[in-house]
Amino acid sequence: MSGINDNQGDGWGVSQTPYGDITNYDPSQFGSTSYKAGSTGNNTATAQPGTTHGGYLNLNNYNKAASNAGIGSDELARIVDNTIKWEGLVHNMYADTKGNVTVGIGTLLSNVDDAKKMKFGKRNTFHAHGDDEISYTSASDDQVAAAYQHVKDVFNDPTIKNKRSAWAASSIVLNDDQIGQSLITRTISDQSALESLYSGYGDFPADAKVALHDMIYNLGLTNLKNEFPNFNAAINRRDWNTAAAESHRTGIQDARNDATKNQLLSAAKG
């Protein structure tokens, strides 16, 4: 993604407040995410299959780009639902179980420069007419860098027991549109990688495609290609039952492994 947008473009507006005009993001674009403790220890958005993209992301904004990459609207909805279900949706930066700074739908920020390239906003709260009012302004590079370091500091501080709450309290956040753009860009890139890895991918059953998108999103292309030779061989000969048996990953929830296995078994049933 491009850098900070100087409070211009889609999603930005001006609010008239007792403190003067404030250029801001429309707060509705930040969703109403509620957090729960995921089994991996990350903040995750509450999610139900089949409803998550409608609750958080408007896929109409991305269907054209996905279609150009050969991903139909129904297929995209299933992939997005499945990805958000397992990766969660978090507007603030947080750390995964290994201390890697992450944001959105499992988007890794390898270094502070990666974070600065994202269009983070700053949540501002002020008291007006007896209520707390919230607006969003563009976050500066220094503010993003400070928030990034805060995630690292919290992760490494043994005295902070509820790290999720410490991260969620950050005022430096991404809106739903920025999170959606990141997810769709990654999904399209993954699609191209899957097409290069598996012969005839375009004709695979829908359940198999959802499973494969989950595998590559979770593992990355290099790990999927190099660490799952039996799985990949089974996929290339369309032996979905063997692929299901070889799809187990370490370090993730059993439920996620079971879901992928069952999707491949469903593909085997035609």
Phi and psi in degrees as a GROMACS rama.xvg file:
@    title "Ramachandran Plot"
@    xaxis  label "Phi"
@    yaxis  label "Psi"
@TYPE xy
-79.3933  177.191  SER-2
-83.1966  -165.527  GLY-3
-59.3499  140.829  ILE-4
-100.199  11.8935  ASN-5
53.02  35.9814  ASP-6
62.4613  36.9852  ASN-7
-130.257  160.882  GLN-8
99.1766  -174.538  GLY-9
-58.3574  136.754  ASP-10
94.1273  -13.5148  GLY-11
-97.3984  147.166  TRP-12
-155.715  -174.751  GLY-13
-123.556  126.738  VAL-14
-104.351  133.083  SER-15
-89.3905  118.002  GLN-16
-126.889  167.534  THR-17
-60.4079  -15.2004  PRO-18
-100.975  10.8758  TYR-19
103.523  178.451  GLY-20
-72.032  135.817  ASP-21
-122.518  122.584  ILE-22
-77.4229  127.644  THR-23
-150.553  163.223  ASN-24
-80.104  146.453  TYR-25
-66.4503  116.337  ASP-26
-57.8438  -25.0955  PRO-27
-62.6406  -21.2488  SER-28
-74.5967  -7.33346  GLN-29
-95.0884  4.42216  PHE-30
68.1575  -178.397  GLY-31
-124.935  51.2387  SER-32
-63.0691  130.573  THR-33
-109.765  145.156  SER-34
-106.912  148.705  TYR-35
-138.954  160.912  LYS-36
-80.9645  112.999  ALA-37
-76.3387  162.959  GLY-38
-68.74  -15.6688  SER-39
-90.9205  -2.74492  THR-40
91.0183  3.34166  GLY-41
-90.4611  163.807  ASN-42
-74.8424  132.113  ASN-43
-135.368  149.548  THR-44
-77.3364  142.729  ALA-45
-62.9421  134.351  THR-46
-146.891  141.691  ALA-47
-123.926  135.262  GLN-48
-54.3575  137.056  PRO-49
87.7261  -10.4284  GLY-50
-125.286  -14.1736  THR-51
-63.983  -44.5711  THR-52
-66.3771  -33.9876  HIS-53
-69.3722  -29.8872  GLY-54
-79.5624  -26.0519  GLY-55
-122.114  -35.6964  TYR-56
-127.912  136.443  LEU-57
-91.0243  100.3  ASN-58
-69.8088  -14.2594  LEU-59
-59.1454  -25.0688  ASN-60
-72.4021  -16.3703  ASN-61
-122.938  -5.70336  TYR-62
-61.1834  -37.321  ASN-63
-65.1704  -46.8314  LYS-64
-62.7303  -41.0004  ALA-65
-66.4792  -40.7538  ALA-66
-62.3221  -39.7072  SER-67
-62.2734  -24.0879  ASN-68
-94.5788  4.93554  ALA-69
87.7994  18.6929  GLY-70
-110.842  113.792  ILE-71
-71.5852  164.148  GLY-72
-62.9458  -42.5799  SER-73
-66.5978  -40.3501  ASP-74
-64.7489  -43.052  GLU-75
-60.879  -43.3552  LEU-76
-60.0486  -41.7796  ALA-77
-66.4455  -41.992  ARG-78
-65.1905  -44.1172  ILE-79
-64.869  -45.6644  VAL-80
-55.431  -47.1162  ASP-81
-66.5263  -40.7059  ASN-82
-65.1196  -46.688  THR-83
-66.1627  -35.0817  ILE-84
-57.4913  -42.1228  LYS-85
-95.9425  -28.244  TRP-86
-92.9192  -22.5601  GLU-87
79.1993  173.387  GLY-88
-137.306  113.864  LEU-89
-128.472  127.141  VAL-90
-81.1764  -24.8349  HIS-91
-102.071  161.582  ASN-92
-70.3263  145.242  MET-93
-149.443  176.201  TYR-94
-111.843  140.919  ALA-95
-79.5103  -174.562  ASP-96
-65.9103  -16.1968  THR-97
-100.788  3.04182  LYS-98
89.2904  6.68919  GLY-99
-75.8577  130.559  ASN-100
-72.4711  131.295  VAL-101
-137.945  156.785  THR-102
-152.969  164.158  VAL-103
66.2204  -125.445  GLY-104
-107.092  69.8939  ILE-105
67.6068  29.0395  GLY-106
-84.1976  116.141  THR-107
-74.8984  132.207  LEU-108
-109.778  94.4841  LEU-109
-63.6936  -29.0577  SER-110
-153.22  173.809  ASN-111
-65.5966  -27.8409  VAL-112
-65.9989  -34.8963  ASP-113
-60.1276  -41.2081  ASP-114
-66.3397  -39.2913  ALA-115
-66.6381  -22.495  LYS-116
-77.0178  -16.4299  LYS-117
-83.2423  153.726  MET-118
-89.1279  70.0751  LYS-119
-71.2232  144.38  PHE-120
-109.669  163.157  GLY-121
-112.622  123.741  LYS-122
-80.4955  124.239  ARG-123
-115.73  129.998  ASN-124
-116.847  130.709  THR-125
-141.914  159.204  PHE-126
-96.7712  122.86  HIS-127
-147.846  136.967  ALA-128
54.9495  33.8751  HIS-129
82.5324  -0.250158  GLY-130
-127.848  158.676  ASP-131
-80.8457  126.243  ASP-132
-108.535  146.655  GLU-133
-123.946  134.961  ILE-134
-133.858  165.83  SER-135
-127.704  125.376  TYR-136
-117.17  163.172  THR-137
-64.767  132.518  SER-138
-82.0247  138.974  ALA-139
-78.5481  164.467  SER-140
-58.6877  -39.6106  ASP-141
-65.3819  -39.7351  ASP-142
-66.6056  -40.0189  GLN-143
-64.7746  -43.173  VAL-144
-62.6414  -40.278  ALA-145
-65.5973  -40.4668  ALA-146
-66.1169  -38.0999  ALA-147
-62.201  -46.2374  TYR-148
-66.3781  -34.5703  GLN-149
-59.7682  -40.511  HIS-150
-60.0985  -45.3915  VAL-151
-61.6952  -45.1307  LYS-152
-63.2832  -43.1473  ASP-153
-64.0712  -43.2231  VAL-154
-59.8322  -37.6429  PHE-155
-90.6743  -0.774733  ASN-156
-95.6845  106.849  ASP-157
-68.9364  -14.2853  PRO-158
-81.3812  -15.3408  THR-159
-91.1918  107.464  ILE-160
-82.9811  -41.2855  LYS-161
-98.8461  78.3975  ASN-162
-66.3837  -33.5533  LYS-163
-58.6173  -44.1727  ARG-164
-67.0455  -38.0243  SER-165
-63.0968  -40.7261  ALA-166
-71.6753  -40.634  TRP-167
-67.1574  -20.3423  ALA-168
-75.5215  -7.33974  ALA-169
-62.2108  142.683  SER-170
-91.7899  -0.988928  SER-171
-98.4528  112.812  ILE-172
-140.69  159.631  VAL-173
-102.134  145.457  LEU-174
-87.4135  170.402  ASN-175
-59.9588  -36.001  ASP-176
-66.1082  -41.2442  ASP-177
-66.1057  -40.3541  GLN-178
-64.2185  -42.117  ILE-179
-63.9836  -42.797  GLY-180
-59.9507  -42.1441  GLN-181
-63.4621  -43.2572  SER-182
-65.0335  -45.1491  LEU-183
-67.0516  -40.4385  ILE-184
-58.8079  -44.0977  THR-185
-67.302  -40.855  ARG-186
-63.0541  -42.2638  THR-187
-65.1295  -41.4586  ILE-188
-63.1562  -41.9714  SER-189
-63.3165  -38.4597  ASP-190
-58.3477  -46.1289  GLN-191
-62.3479  -40.1883  SER-192
-66.3142  -39.8557  ALA-193
-66.4989  -38.1634  LEU-194
-64.8112  -32.1762  GLU-195
-79.355  -26.454  SER-196
-85.2452  -32.4611  LEU-197
-122.326  123.296  TYR-198
-67.1249  131.473  SER-199
73.0048  22.4202  GLY-200
-53.1147  -38.021  TYR-201
-59.3049  -24.4655  GLY-202
-96.6024  4.86448  ASP-203
-66.8351  151.958  PHE-204
-59.4514  152.265  PRO-205
-58.6696  -40.8617  ALA-206
-61.6802  -38.3267  ASP-207
-65.729  -39.7734  ALA-208
-64.2673  -41.5057  LYS-209
-61.8791  -44.1676  VAL-210
-61.9366  -43.0426  ALA-211
-68.9707  -36.6843  LEU-212
-64.0211  -36.637  HIS-213
-67.4857  -40.9724  ASP-214
-60.6468  -48.6739  MET-215
-74.2752  -31.987  ILE-216
-66.2291  -40.0405  TYR-217
-75.4859  -41.7652  ASN-218
-96.27  -30.7443  LEU-219
85.0687  155.828  GLY-220
-62.1974  -44.8909  LEU-221
-60.3595  -47.3935  THR-222
-67.2756  -40.4874  ASN-223
-62.0796  -43.1911  LEU-224
-69.678  -41.0182  LYS-225
-93.3124  -27.8963  ASN-226
-101.452  -5.00218  GLU-227
-129.071  57.7031  PHE-228
-64.5969  -40.0864  PRO-229
-68.1636  -38.8347  ASN-230
-61.7202  -48.8657  PHE-231
-64.2768  -38.7296  ASN-232
-63.3649  -40.8725  ALA-233
-64.745  -41.8468  ALA-234
-61.264  -43.0947  ILE-235
-68.1005  -23.1368  ASN-236
-101.531  8.80779  ARG-237
58.0799  38.4541  ARG-238
-94.544  82.4088  ASP-239
-66.5375  -32.4996  TRP-240
-65.2625  -44.6277  ASN-241
-66.8713  -40.2706  THR-242
-58.9915  -40.5634  ALA-243
-60.2056  -43.3789  ALA-244
-67.8325  -26.6951  ALA-245
-98.402  6.16374  GLU-246
-88.5866  -2.99199  SER-247
-64.776  130.875  HIS-248
-113.2  150.742  ARG-249
-95.4137  154.113  THR-250
82.5766  9.30568  GLY-251
-126.259  172.342  ILE-252
-63.5244  143.794  GLN-253
-58.8751  -36.7762  ASP-254
-63.6074  -35.2932  ALA-255
-69.6702  -44.025  ARG-256
-59.0639  -43.0291  ASN-257
-64.6396  -38.6707  ASP-258
-63.6535  -44.8221  ALA-259
-63.7677  -43.8033  THR-260
-58.98  -46.3928  LYS-261
-67.4131  -31.9177  ASN-262
-65.1523  -39.6591  GLN-263
-71.2953  -36.7674  LEU-264
-65.1991  -36.0353  LEU-265
-65.1196  -38.6973  SER-266
-60.5707  -35.4173  ALA-267
-65.6148  -27.046  ALA-268
-83.5808  -4.20356  LYS-269
